[in-house]
Amino acid sequence: MTMTVSLQQIADLVSGQLFGDPQTTVSGVSSIAEAGPGDLVFAESRRHVHEAESSAAAAVLTRHEPESGAKPAVVVSDPRTAFAAVLEWFAPKITGEPGVDPTARVHESAQLGENVSIGYNTFVGADVQIGAGVVILPFCYIGDGVRIGENTVINPHVTIYPTCRIGSRVIIHSGAVIGADGFGFNQVEGTHQKIPHIGSVLIHDDVEIGANVTIDRSRTGSTEIGEGTKIDNLVHVAHNVKVGRNCIIVAQVGISGSVVVGDNVILAGQAGVKDHVTIGDGAQVAARAGIIADVSKGSRIAGFPARSYGDQMRIWASLPNLPKLIKQVQALESRVNELQAQLAIGEASCYSEERVAE
């Protein structure tokens, strides 16, 4: 069902100043290039405002007061935040019919809060506690002793192993596996002997976990994800890792065992972190960086092995000059060899003259 609102309602939502007809109808949001007649578009710069005014969009959200008046506009001081609020308004809401689907299997000892929704073919084990308003979509596995806080959303095909703790307002996307055994083995007489992992996973409030993320249970204690942290798709968090609050962990990051990640850290795509490393608060790690030692608070690092961002940028900038530099070095080596040969001939000649003089 299409949602339709007036531009005045949008202006009220974002506390913006409205220019043009307040009854302009908005039925969606879009990029400028793809905008249709009912869409609101986001224009951050003057150039984008001009492009929006010539598009098919119904209205513009921007920080700039309109000059031509070609399109109705809502003007705000922070259009990115305002546009996010509008997107959230129009976004499909993940909801479920309160109750347990007849195909689900819920252990008699499980405790369900008010308005919990448990979807098709989902398994809920013994001694599970699920808070009010939780939505568990089809084909999920919730192991024995799991705790899930209020208003959390668990998307299809999520596996949560026994005894894990999930906070309130957490979003876990499809295919995530929470609480699988950590990867630990002792070599005994040429074979790999499994080390039991009897700890758990603790995910604090307001965390989002992307599709196909794996967060391993600890050997003892808890693998921990701090409040407000957002984890992108295809990330691996190993056993006994401690991730702080409000971190951003981007796709395909791998964090080895017993790593400590501080608050407000950014790990960009495909970064890898060696075991038992500490990354200080506010550090920013560039894409594909390899962290093999502790990272100090507030650092910006890149490369493999990781070094300061500025140093690594200079290294990368110099790489295109390597072929030319190699040729120059080869030419210098050749010239040095020639000079050495000439010097040797000169020394030999002087020696011969000295012998004749004797």
C-alpha positions in Angstrom: 0.0 0.0 0.0 1.4 3.4 -1.1 1.8 6.0 1.7 0.8 9.5 0.7 1.5 12.6 2.8 1.5 16.4 2.3 4.7 18.5 2.1 3.4 20.3 5.2 3.5 17.0 7.2 7.1 16.4 6.1 8.1 20.0 7.1 6.5 19.4 10.5 8.3 16.0 10.8 11.8 17.6 10.2 11.0 21.1 11.7 11.8 22.6 8.3 10.8 25.9 6.6 8.4 25.3 3.8 8.5 27.1 0.4 5.7 26.5 -2.0 2.3 24.7 -1.8 2.0 23.0 1.6 -0.5 20.6 0.1 1.9 19.2 -2.4 1.5 15.4 -2.4 4.5 13.2 -1.6 4.2 9.4 -2.0 7.9 8.4 -1.9 11.5 9.4 -1.7 14.1 9.0 -4.4 17.4 10.1 -5.9 17.3 13.1 -8.3 18.1 11.0 -11.3 15.4 8.4 -10.6 12.7 10.8 -9.2 9.1 10.4 -10.2 6.2 12.9 -10.0 5.4 12.0 -6.4 8.9 11.8 -5.0 10.8 14.0 -2.5 14.5 14.3 -3.3 17.5 15.4 -1.3 19.7 18.2 -2.6 22.7 19.0 -0.5 24.5 21.6 -2.8 23.3 24.5 -5.0 24.1 22.4 -8.0 22.0 19.5 -6.8 19.1 22.0 -6.1 19.3 23.1 -9.7 19.3 19.5 -10.9 16.3 18.7 -8.6 14.4 21.7 -9.9 14.6 20.3 -13.4 13.8 16.8 -12.4 10.4 15.1 -12.2 10.4 15.2 -8.4 7.4 16.7 -6.5 9.5 18.6 -4.0 13.1 19.1 -2.6 14.6 18.8 0.8 17.7 21.0 1.1 19.6 23.6 3.2 19.4 26.3 0.5 16.5 28.6 0.1 15.0 28.1 -3.4 15.9 30.8 -5.9 13.6 30.0 -8.8 10.7 28.5 -7.0 10.4 25.9 -9.7 9.8 23.2 -7.1 8.3 23.3 -3.6 11.0 22.9 -1.0 11.6 22.1 2.7 14.6 23.9 4.0 16.5 22.6 7.1 19.9 23.2 8.6 20.9 19.5 8.4 19.3 17.9 5.3 21.1 14.6 5.7 19.6 13.9 9.1 16.2 15.3 8.0 16.3 13.0 4.9 17.1 10.0 7.1 14.0 10.8 9.2 11.8 11.0 6.0 13.3 7.7 4.8 12.5 6.1 8.1 8.9 7.4 7.8 8.4 5.8 4.4 10.4 2.6 5.1 8.3 -0.6 5.3 7.9 -1.5 8.9 9.0 -5.0 10.0 6.1 -6.2 12.1 4.5 -9.5 12.8 1.1 -10.6 14.0 1.4 -11.0 17.7 1.4 -14.6 18.7 3.1 -17.9 17.8 2.7 -19.3 14.3 1.2 -22.8 14.5 4.2 -24.3 12.7 6.6 -22.8 15.3 7.9 -25.0 18.1 8.2 -23.1 21.4 9.3 -25.0 24.5 6.8 -24.9 27.3 9.3 -23.3 29.7 10.0 -20.4 27.4 8.7 -17.0 28.6 7.2 -14.6 26.1 6.5 -11.0 26.7 3.5 -9.1 25.4 2.9 -8.8 21.7 5.7 -11.1 20.8 5.5 -12.5 17.2 7.1 -15.8 16.4 7.1 -16.8 12.7 6.7 -19.8 10.6 8.9 -22.9 11.4 10.8 -21.1 14.1 12.3 -23.1 17.0 12.5 -21.6 20.6 14.3 -23.7 23.1 13.9 -24.3 26.8 14.3 -21.5 29.4 14.2 -18.8 26.7 13.1 -15.3 27.7 11.8 -13.0 25.0 10.8 -9.4 25.8 7.7 -7.5 24.8 7.3 -6.5 21.2 10.0 -8.8 19.8 9.5 -9.9 16.2 11.1 -13.3 15.2 10.6 -13.9 11.5 10.4 -17.4 9.9 13.0 -20.1 10.0 14.9 -18.9 13.1 16.6 -21.0 15.8 16.7 -19.7 19.3 18.7 -22.0 21.5 18.1 -22.9 25.2 18.6 -20.2 27.8 18.7 -17.3 25.3 17.6 -13.9 26.5 16.2 -11.3 24.1 15.3 -7.8 25.1 12.2 -5.7 24.2 11.4 -4.6 20.6 14.2 -6.6 19.0 13.8 -7.8 15.4 15.3 -11.1 14.3 15.1 -11.6 10.5 14.6 -15.0 8.8 17.2 -17.7 9.0 19.0 -16.3 12.1 20.6 -18.8 14.5 21.2 -17.9 18.1 23.0 -20.6 20.0 22.2 -21.4 23.6 22.8 -19.0 26.5 23.4 -15.9 24.3 22.1 -12.5 25.5 20.5 -10.1 23.1 19.6 -6.6 24.2 16.6 -4.4 23.4 15.9 -2.7 20.0 18.6 -4.9 18.4 18.2 -5.7 14.7 19.7 -9.0 13.4 19.6 -9.6 9.7 19.1 -12.8 7.8 21.7 -15.5 8.0 23.6 -14.2 11.1 24.9 -16.8 13.5 25.4 -15.7 17.1 27.2 -17.9 19.5 28.9 -20.6 17.4 32.0 -22.1 19.0 35.2 -20.1 18.9 37.9 -21.4 16.7 40.4 -23.0 19.2 42.5 -26.2 19.0 45.5 -27.7 20.8 47.8 -29.9 18.7 48.2 -33.2 20.5 50.4 -35.9 18.9 49.9 -34.5 15.4 46.1 -34.0 15.7 44.0 -31.0 16.5 42.2 -31.3 19.8 39.1 -29.1 20.1 39.2 -26.6 23.0 35.6 -26.3 24.4 34.1 -22.9 24.4 31.7 -22.7 27.3 31.2 -18.9 27.4 28.5 -16.8 25.7 27.8 -13.8 23.5 26.4 -10.5 25.0 24.9 -8.0 22.5 23.9 -4.8 24.1 21.0 -2.5 23.3 20.5 -0.7 19.9 23.0 -2.9 18.0 22.4 -3.8 14.4 24.0 -6.9 13.0 24.2 -7.4 9.2 23.4 -10.4 7.0 25.6 -13.5 7.4 27.6 -12.0 10.3 29.2 -14.5 12.7 29.9 -13.7 16.3 31.6 -16.6 18.2 31.0 -17.5 21.8 33.9 -17.0 24.2 36.0 -19.7 25.7 34.9 -18.4 29.1 33.1 -15.2 29.9 31.5 -13.4 27.0 32.2 -12.1 23.5 30.7 -8.7 23.7 29.2 -6.1 21.3 28.7 -2.6 22.9 25.6 -0.5 22.9 24.8 1.3 19.6 27.4 -0.5 17.5 26.5 -1.2 13.9 27.9 -4.2 12.1 27.7 -4.5 8.3 27.2 -7.8 6.3 29.8 -10.6 6.2 31.7 -9.6 9.3 33.4 -12.2 11.6 33.9 -11.5 15.3 35.9 -14.2 17.0 35.8 -15.6 20.6 36.3 -13.3 23.6 36.4 -10.1 21.5 35.1 -6.9 23.3 33.7 -4.3 20.9 32.9 -0.9 22.5 29.9 1.4 22.1 28.9 3.2 18.9 31.4 1.5 16.6 31.0 1.1 12.9 32.3 -2.3 11.5 32.0 -2.5 7.7 31.6 -5.5 5.4 34.1 -8.4 5.4 36.0 -7.2 8.5 37.7 -10.0 10.4 38.4 -9.6 14.1 40.5 -12.3 15.7 40.2 -13.7 19.2 40.6 -11.6 22.4 40.7 -8.3 20.6 39.6 -5.2 22.5 37.9 -2.5 20.3 37.3 0.8 22.1 34.3 3.1 21.7 33.5 5.0 18.5 36.0 3.0 16.4 35.6 2.7 12.6 36.8 -0.5 10.9 36.4 -0.1 7.2 35.8 -2.9 4.7 38.0 -6.0 4.7 40.2 -4.7 7.5 41.8 -7.6 9.5 42.7 -7.5 13.1 45.3 -9.9 14.7 44.4 -11.6 18.0 45.0 -10.0 21.4 45.3 -6.5 19.9 43.7 -3.4 21.5 42.3 -0.6 19.3 41.8 2.7 21.2 38.7 4.8 21.4 37.9 6.8 18.3 40.5 5.1 16.0 39.8 4.9 12.3 41.1 2.0 10.3 41.0 2.2 6.5 39.7 -0.5 4.2 41.9 -3.6 3.8 44.2 -2.5 6.6 46.1 -5.2 8.5 46.2 -4.6 12.3 49.1 -6.5 13.8 49.8 -4.3 16.9 47.9 -2.1 19.3 46.4 1.1 17.8 46.4 4.2 20.0 43.4 6.3 20.8 42.2 8.5 18.0 44.6 7.2 15.4 44.0 7.1 11.6 45.8 4.1 10.1 45.9 2.3 6.8 47.9 -0.4 4.9 49.4 -3.7 5.7 51.1 -3.8 8.0 49.0 -0.8 9.2 50.8 2.5 9.7 49.7 6.1 10.0 47.3 7.2 7.4 49.5 10.0 6.1 52.5 7.8 5.7 50.5 5.1 3.9 49.0 7.7 1.6 52.5 8.9 0.6 53.5 5.3 0.0 50.5 4.7 -2.2 51.1 7.9 -4.1 54.7 6.9 -4.8 53.8 3.5 -6.3 53.1 4.8 -9.9 56.6 6.2 -10.0 58.3 2.9 -9.2 58.8 1.8 -12.8 60.5 5.1 -13.6 62.6 4.9 -10.4 63.7 1.4 -11.2 64.9 2.5 -14.6 66.8 5.4 -13.1 68.4 3.2 -10.5 69.4 0.7 -13.2 70.9 3.5 -15.3 72.8 4.8 -12.3 74.1 1.3 -11.5 75.3 1.0 -15.1 77.0 4.3 -15.0 78.7 3.4 -11.6 80.0 0.2 -13.2 81.4 2.1 -16.1 83.2 4.6 -13.8 84.5 1.8 -11.7 85.9 0.0 -14.8 87.5 3.3 -16.0 89.0 3.8 -12.5 90.4 0.3 -12.5 92.0 0.9 -15.9 93.5 4.2 -14.7 94.9 2.6 -11.5 96.4 -0.3 -13.6 98.0 2.2 -16.0 99.5 4.2 -13.1 100.9 1.0 -11.6 102.5 0.0 -14.9 104.1 3.4 -15.3 105.5 3.2 -11.8 107.1 -0.2 -12.5 108.7 1.2 -15.7 110.1 4.1 -13.8 111.7 1.8 -11.3 
